[in-house]
């Protein structure tokens, strides 16, 4: 396990139940590659991802103005707060999970997208246990696994870590109840923006996946197809049909 990854939060602990809703192509990719895909933040639809909260931006603006007066940014690739934010975003990678005891029909519709979709049930402890130590070794100092805070950027006070903006989203996303596996490839000694659009981290599927659910409205043939996939990849988990819940 990577105990240092588990968020120090009253909202999340090792037993916290997590869900990932996937279309069938992404599910097959997970099974065949045995890896989680961490997408670069600027590939997300929400273009507010990674934006500095107002007070943090003001603090950084002052720092860079002081640097400018002292001539410290003259030859660097990062000249101001905007440059710094751009570099952090281009080096930030995230894999998203939904925190909930039960499945959620809103999440089915948004992230499953069609009736031919599946949901994986796991836990915080299982996910952190499943992740490859070797794959994370080079990122160890730049990894976090925490729940998202849903708040307006102007209401976030104080100095923050450079990871913090990637765990803040606007309040209207609160229904997602998101928990994120985050890593950064940013280097102060060699900051670059020519980075890959995603990073794959190897996982042990038997450890990661506790149950697999097919969309509540999926046809019988799709249920059987998913069961065949599980059998083909020799994963000892139960395939279940999703149920409409009362949690949305």
N, C-alpha and C positions, 0 to 999 in steps of 0.2 A: 504494500500500500504506500501511497504518498500522503502521509498524514498532514504534511505542510500544505497540501492543496485544498484541504477541506476548510471551508469558510468558517471563521470564528464568528458565528452568527446564531442568535437564538432561533432564527427561521430555518436553518439548515444544519443537519447533523448526518451521521453515517446512515441512519435508517430512513432519511427523507426519500420518499418515492418520487422518481423522475420518469418522464415520458418523452419519447421522440416520435413524432408523426412524419411518415415518409411516403413518397410515391414509390411505386414498385421498382423503378429504375435505380433509385438511390438505395433501396433496400438490397437489391441484388449486388450493387457495388460494395456495400458494407460487408455482405457475406463473402464475396469473391476476394476482396482485397484484405479482409480482416483488419480494417483500419477506419478510424474516424476522420472525417474531412473537416478541417478547420479552415473556414473561408476568410480571405482577407476582408477586413471590415468595409472597405470602400466598394466591395461587390454587393453589399446588402442594399435592399430597396430604400431603406431609411437613410437618407443622406445626412442626418444629424448625428449618426454614430461617431463617437470619439470626439465630439466638439467640446472644447473646454467650457466649464461653467463660468459665469460672468466674473466672479471674484478671482478665480484662478487665472483667468485671462488677464485681468487687470494687474495682478501680481507679476505675471510673466512679461507683460508689456513694459512694466517699470524696469524689470531686470534687463531686458534687451536694450532699452534706452540707455541704461547705465553702461552696458557693454559697448554700445555704439560710441558713447562719449569717451570711453577708454580705448577705443579702437580694437576691441577684442573680436568683433564679428567680421572684420574687413575681408579676410581671406577664407572664411568658412562657408559651407553650403547652407547653413542655417543662420539667417540674418535677423529674423524676428519671430514673434509668437506664431504667426501664420505658417512660416516655414517649418517651425518645430512641430506644430500640430500635424502638418502634412506628412512629415517624416514618421511620426508616431503611427498615424493611420495606415500608411503604406507598409508598416511592419507589424501590424496588429492582426491576430488570427483568432477566430472564435468558433466554437462548436456549441450549439444551443440546445437546452433541455427545458421541459415544462414541469414545474413542481405541482403535484396534485396527488391525492390519495386515489382518485378514480380517473377514468378517461373523461374527456371533455369534447362535446360535439362541436363547439366553436373551433377548437384546435384541429379536429378532424377536417372541418370544411376549409380552413385557411391553409393548413400545412399538408394535409393528406390530399386535398384538392379534388380528388375524384373518388368514386366508390371502390376503385381498384388501388387501395392504399392500405398501409399497415401502421401499427403503433407498437413500439417497443417499450416495455416496462422494465425499469431498473431501479437502483437506489444510488445515493451519493457514494456509499461505501463500495458497492459493486463496481461503479464506474471507475473510481480511483484505483481499485484493486486491479481492474482489467487493463489499464494503460501500460504500455511498454516502458520499462525503466530506461532502456537504451535510447529509445526515440526521444525521451524527454530530457536526457542528461545534458545536452548542450543548451537547453532552454531553462534549466532549473531555477536560475535567478530571476527569470522573467515569466513565471507561470502563476496563474491564479484560478481558483474555482469557487465562484461566489454567486449569490443571488443578485439580480438586478434591482437597483433602486429606481422607483418611478417618481420623478420630481422635476419641476421646471428648473432649467439651468440657472435662472436668476435667483433661485431659492437655495442653492447649494453653497454653504458658507465655507470659508477657511481655505488653508493650503491643503492640497490633495497630492497623492502620488500620481505618477504619470499613467498608471493603470486605471485609476478611478473613473475617468470619463467614459471608459468602455463598459462600465457597470451602471451607467445612468441613462435612463430613457424617459421620454415625456410621459406624463400621467395617463394619456389615453391608450397606452400600451399595457396598462397594469393587468389586464385580463390574461396576459401571457404568462405571468408568474414565472419568469425565466431565470434559469440558473445557467451560468456560462463557464465553459472551460476556455481559458484565455492563455495565449502565449504571445510574446513579442520577440521579434528578431532585431529590434532596434539596438544599435551600438553607438555609444557616445564617441568612440574612437574612430569609427568609420560609418557614419550615417548614410544610408542609401535609400532610394525610392524605387529602384528597378528590382522589384521583388516578385515572387510567384503569386498567383491569385489564390493559392491555397496550399496547405501543408497536411500530409497524411500522417497520423499517429497510429501505430499498430496497437491492437487490443485483442484480448482473449475473449472471444464471443461467448463462450460458455459462462464466463464470469460476468460479463456485461449484461447479457440478456436473461431476464427472469421469466418473462412471458411475451408472447407475440399475439397481437390482436389484429384481425382484419376489420375493415370498415363495417359498421353495422348494416349497411345496405348492400354489401358485396354479394355477388352471385355465388352459388355453390361451387361453380367451376373455379372461381378465383380463390376461394377458401382451400380447395383441393390443390390448386397450383402452389399456393404458399406452403402447404404441408409437404408437397413434393420437394420444394426448394430446401426446406429444413431437413428433410430426410437425405437429400443429395449431399448437403454440406455437413451432415452428421452432427447436428446440434441437438442436444437433449433438452429441448424446451417444448412447452405445450403451446399449440396454436389454438386461439379462442376467437369466437365471434364477438365483436364489440357490441355493447349495449347502450341504448340511449339512457343517459343519466339525468339527474335533476340538479347537476352542479353548474349549469350555465344559465 
